[in-house]
Amino acid sequence: MKMAIMYSGEKEIVMKANESLADRVIRIIVGLVLLYLGWAGVVTGGWGVFFKIIGFLPLLTGIVGWCPLYALLHVSTKPKSA
């Protein structure tokens, strides 16, 4: 499944989903937990700020279904469609 198409000059870049459903669910849960720990004040100080910032990464990649690091390393946890 194509997630988005961007044009860079004459080259077409296609973002294909590269995360399985389980991978996406885990990322969303981890992102929400990190954001909760940071924003609810469970973790304070530098770690709290770190959790507030870093929690968005797994949440967003889980929602979108595309991980830029996976794309860079040519890794996919999504099963091949028949």
HUJO-V96480 format. One record per helix or strand of 3 or more residues. SS is the DSSP state (a for helix, b for strand). FROM is the first residue (numbers start at 1). TO is the last residue. If there is no record, write none. Layout:
ss: [SS | SS]
from: [FROM | FROM]
to: [TO | TO]
//
This chain:
ss: [b | b | a | a | a]
from: [2 | 11 | 21 | 45 | 68]
to: [8 | 16 | 39 | 64 | 73]
//
